[in-house]
């Protein structure tokens, strides 16, 4: 009689711990330190997709993989907006989504992207080594991956991980 509730509590604690773990090295990326893989996007709405040349434009930037069906993507939207307002170029990759759903999502939460495109089949995400959305990559001014961050960008992650990586990307 005590065993089922005890098992439930134990599983709940494990799930809570797993969901709140924010170790960017938990799933390492082979992309860090290498040139960003090719950009393969189709147009989404009125925004023209960004290109490989944009990733090598001499500025640090973020490439953010997202989807309308992704609840953590909604959670990170405010922090992406803060970064965009502070002048950080953010480029969006809409992952395996319906265009009308993606555009409605951006209308609801705001559009922080300097440019974006759709990856309807997930091929670009596969080439970049994306495990799931949201996932963000800090790209240096030469087009090399400085950081891969899986999961939503929280205020703490923004301060402790993303901003330092952006500073490094701007000076490398």
C-alpha positions, -999 to 999 in steps of 0.1 A, spaced: 0 0 0 29 23 7 50 11 -23 30 27 -52 29 62 -37 66 59 -28 75 49 -64 54 77 -77 72 103 -55 105 89 -65 98 90 -102 84 126 -98 116 137 -82 137 121 -109 116 138 -137 117 171 -119 155 169 -115 160 158 -151 138 187 -165 156 213 -144 191 201 -151 207 228 -173 241 213 -181 250 224 -216 277 197 -217 252 169 -210 249 163 -247 282 174 -263 283 188 -298 309 179 -323 302 213 -340 319 235 -313 351 249 -328 341 240 -363 326 260 -392 288 261 -389 272 236 -413 254 248 -444 222 268 -441 194 250 -459 161 269 -454 130 278 -472 111 310 -469 88 314 -439 63 343 -442 78 376 -455 112 370 -441 139 359 -465 160 330 -451 195 338 -440 224 323 -458 258 309 -451 273 343 -459 254 359 -430 271 335 -406 305 349 -417 296 386 -417 322 396 -390 297 397 -361 288 373 -333 253 360 -335 229 333 -324 212 306 -345 181 295 -327 161 263 -337 125 266 -326 89 254 -333 54 265 -325 45 232 -308 75 236 -285 65 247 -250 101 256 -239 104 277 -270 75 299 -257 93 301 -223 125 314 -238 108 340 -261 112 369 -236 149 363 -233 154 361 -270 135 394 -273 158 410 -247 189 399 -266 175 412 -299 166 445 -283 202 447 -270 215 444 -305 224 407 -306 216 393 -341 195 362 -338 186 340 -367 157 316 -365 153 281 -379 117 269 -377 119 232 -372 94 207 -386 64 230 -383 34 242 -402 40 277 -416 7 291 -404 14 277 -369 49 291 -369 38 326 -380 9 326 -354 35 317 -327 56 347 -336 26 369 -337 18 358 -302 52 359 -285 70 384 -307 96 379 -335 132 384 -322 148 372 -355 168 393 -378 160 367 -405 146 332 -404 135 303 -425 118 270 -423 135 236 -420 103 216 -427 120 182 -431 146 187 -404 176 182 -426 194 214 -415 188 205 -378 202 170 -385 233 185 -401 238 208 -372 235 180 -347 203 193 -331 188 170 -305 155 189 -300 141 223 -298 148 248 -286 184 247 -293 208 276 -298 242 280 -313 265 310 -307 284 316 -339 316 337 -340 324 364 -365 341 339 -388 312 315 -389 325 290 -364 304 275 -336 315 287 -302 287 272 -281 257 248 -285 231 252 -259 202 227 -257 170 238 -240 154 271 -233 175 302 -226 166 313 -191 177 345 -174 204 325 -155 216 308 -187 217 341 -205 239 356 -178 262 326 -171 265 310 -205 252 329 -235 266 364 -229 301 351 -221 300 330 -253 288 360 -273 317 380 -259 342 353 -268 326 350 -303 330 387 -309 367 387 -301 379 354 -316 
